[in-house]
Amino acid sequence: MHILIVEDNALVASGIQAGLELHGFTSDTAGSVAQAQAHMTSRQFDACVLDLGLPDGDGISLLRQWRAKGLALPVLILTARSTIEDKVAGFQTGTDDYLTKPFDLQELVLRLRALLRRAGGRTSDLLALGDCQVNMATGEVTRNGVAIDISRREWALLQALLQAHGRVLSAAQLHDSLYGLDQDVGSNTVNVHVHHLRKKLGADVIDTVRGLGFRLGTRYCGGAA
């Protein structure tokens, strides 16, 4: 999953980014309202971790703008503002969760996963794909009870397709789910990862829609265990 981290403290932002990467997330950082707006117009994100005190504006105002435009992106406010008035303002503006600093990275990860689970309309982290079972919380994949070695990029691609519920995702959209803005990779990388996943999980797990992109295999859409 691709997370936007809006945080003006570079040290905090890099720490969150490194921690999320260890848990299988792809992320980009923005240190200001302007940067966050630019990222949102150029890439697709699955969720946002949003600080409130930014150098060129307030996170609440930014969130208000997004919600006014109909943006349904799951947002988790991460801030030092801890009063009940601050929390009420956050939820009334449209945040999905609120976590105060100092915080525990594991709790942040769990809260993000819960937001993504709800956004994906799932009640369980276990998904069945034919003879494969996928644990969305841990990234573990088994086939006929045998653990499958899935790389971080392959896992990110599989997550994106599962979250899409059968919708076609273009190669560019999948690329955004796999790589951050500062990573320069070849144009054929998505095809390579699709090829590897088919070899590991079965040829019919991912369908190619000619001229449009890829989607989860038709027979597997919506398979919660």
C-alpha positions in Angstrom: 0.0 0.0 0.0 1.2 3.5 -0.8 1.1 6.0 2.1 1.5 9.7 2.0 3.3 11.0 5.1 2.7 14.8 5.7 5.2 15.8 8.3 7.4 18.9 8.5 10.0 17.4 10.9 12.4 15.6 8.5 13.7 13.3 11.1 10.3 12.2 12.2 9.1 11.8 8.6 12.2 9.6 7.7 11.7 7.5 10.8 8.0 6.8 9.9 8.9 6.1 6.3 11.6 3.6 7.3 9.4 1.9 9.8 6.5 1.6 7.3 8.8 0.2 4.7 9.9 -2.5 7.1 6.2 -3.5 7.4 5.7 -3.7 3.6 4.4 -0.2 2.9 5.5 2.1 0.1 5.5 5.8 1.1 6.3 9.3 0.1 6.8 12.3 2.4 5.7 15.9 2.2 7.0 18.6 4.5 4.3 21.2 3.7 0.8 21.8 2.6 2.0 22.8 -0.9 4.1 19.6 -1.2 1.2 17.4 0.0 -1.1 19.0 -2.6 1.4 18.5 -5.3 1.9 14.8 -4.4 -1.9 14.3 -4.3 -2.3 15.6 -7.8 0.5 13.5 -9.3 0.1 10.2 -7.5 -2.5 7.9 -6.1 -2.2 7.0 -2.4 -4.1 4.4 -0.3 -3.9 6.4 3.0 -2.4 9.5 4.5 -0.6 10.1 7.8 -1.2 13.8 8.5 0.6 16.2 10.9 -1.4 19.3 11.8 1.3 21.9 12.4 2.9 22.6 9.0 5.0 25.6 7.9 2.7 27.0 5.3 -0.7 26.1 6.8 -2.7 23.8 9.1 -3.4 20.1 8.5 -7.0 20.6 9.5 -7.5 23.1 6.7 -5.8 20.8 4.2 -8.0 17.9 5.3 -11.1 20.2 5.0 -10.1 21.0 1.4 -9.7 17.3 0.5 -13.0 16.4 2.0 -14.7 19.3 0.2 -13.4 17.9 -3.1 -14.9 14.5 -2.2 -11.5 12.8 -1.6 -12.3 9.7 0.3 -8.7 8.8 1.1 -8.3 7.3 4.6 -6.5 9.8 6.8 -4.8 9.3 10.2 -3.9 12.5 12.0 -0.6 12.2 13.8 0.1 15.2 16.0 1.3 16.5 19.3 -2.1 18.3 19.8 -3.8 16.1 22.4 -6.7 18.0 23.8 -10.3 16.8 23.3 -11.0 20.0 21.4 -8.3 19.1 18.9 -9.5 15.6 18.5 -13.1 16.7 18.0 -12.0 19.2 15.3 -10.1 16.5 13.5 -13.0 14.0 13.4 -15.5 16.7 12.5 -13.3 17.7 9.6 -13.2 14.1 8.4 -10.2 12.3 9.8 -10.6 8.5 10.1 -8.3 8.1 13.1 -6.2 10.3 15.5 -3.0 9.4 17.1 -0.9 11.7 19.4 2.9 12.1 19.6 4.9 10.6 21.1 3.7 7.4 19.5 4.6 3.7 19.0 5.4 2.7 15.4 3.7 -0.7 15.9 0.4 1.1 16.9 0.7 3.4 13.9 1.1 0.3 11.6 -1.9 -1.5 13.2 -4.1 1.6 12.9 -3.1 2.1 9.2 -3.9 -1.6 8.5 -7.3 -1.2 10.2 -8.1 1.9 8.1 -7.1 0.0 4.9 -9.1 -3.0 5.9 -12.2 -0.9 6.4 -11.6 1.0 3.2 -11.3 -2.3 1.3 -14.7 -3.5 2.8 -13.0 -6.4 4.6 -13.8 -7.8 8.0 -10.9 -10.2 8.1 -7.2 -10.0 7.2 -7.3 -13.5 5.7 -8.2 -13.8 2.1 -8.5 -17.0 0.0 -7.3 -17.1 -3.6 -8.0 -20.6 -4.8 -5.4 -22.9 -3.2 -3.6 -19.8 -1.8 -4.3 -18.0 1.5 -3.1 -14.4 2.0 -2.7 -12.7 5.3 -3.1 -9.0 4.6 -1.8 -8.0 8.1 1.4 -9.9 8.0 2.1 -10.3 4.3 2.3 -14.1 4.6 1.1 -16.1 1.6 0.7 -19.9 1.6 -0.3 -22.3 -1.2 -1.8 -25.6 -0.2 -0.5 -24.9 3.3 3.1 -24.3 2.1 4.6 -20.8 2.7 5.4 -18.9 -0.5 8.4 -16.6 -0.6 7.0 -13.2 -1.8 9.3 -10.2 -2.3 8.3 -6.8 -0.9 7.5 -5.5 -4.4 5.4 -8.6 -5.3 3.5 -8.2 -2.1 2.8 -4.5 -2.8 1.5 -5.4 -6.2 -0.7 -8.2 -4.9 -2.1 -5.9 -2.1 -3.0 -3.3 -4.7 -4.9 -5.8 -6.8 -6.7 -7.2 -3.8 -7.7 -3.8 -2.6 -9.0 -3.0 -6.1 -11.7 -5.8 -5.9 -11.5 -6.7 -9.5 -11.1 -3.2 -11.0 -8.5 -2.9 -13.7 -5.3 -1.0 -12.6 -3.0 0.4 -15.2 0.7 -0.3 -15.1 1.2 3.3 -14.0 -1.1 2.9 -11.0 0.6 -0.3 -10.0 3.9 1.4 -10.4 2.8 4.0 -7.9 1.8 1.3 -5.4 5.3 -0.3 -5.7 7.7 2.7 -5.8 8.1 6.1 -4.2 8.5 9.3 -6.1 12.3 9.3 -5.7 12.8 5.8 -7.1 13.8 5.6 -10.8 13.0 2.2 -12.2 12.5 0.6 -15.6 9.2 0.8 -17.4 8.9 -3.0 -17.5 9.2 -3.7 -13.8 5.4 -4.2 -13.2 5.3 -6.8 -15.9 8.2 -8.6 -14.3 6.5 -8.7 -10.9 3.2 -9.9 -12.5 5.2 -12.7 -14.2 6.8 -13.8 -10.9 3.5 -13.8 -9.0 1.8 -15.9 -11.6 4.6 -18.5 -11.3 4.3 -18.6 -7.6 0.5 -18.4 -7.1 -0.9 -19.6 -10.3 -1.3 -18.3 -13.9 -4.9 -17.3 -13.3 -4.4 -15.2 -10.2 -3.8 -12.0 -12.3 -5.6 -11.2 -15.5 -4.1 -9.0 -18.2 -6.7 -6.6 -19.8 -5.1 -5.7 -23.1 -4.5 -2.0 -23.5 -5.7 -1.2 -20.0 -3.6 -3.0 -17.4 -4.1 -5.8 -14.8 -6.7 -7.0 -12.4 -7.2 -9.8 -9.9 -8.2 -13.0 -11.6 -12.0 -13.0 -12.1 -12.7 -16.2 -10.1 -10.8 -14.8 -7.1 -12.5 -11.4 -6.6 -13.8 -10.9 -3.1 -12.6 -14.2 -1.6 -12.5 -13.6 2.1 -11.6 -16.6 4.2 
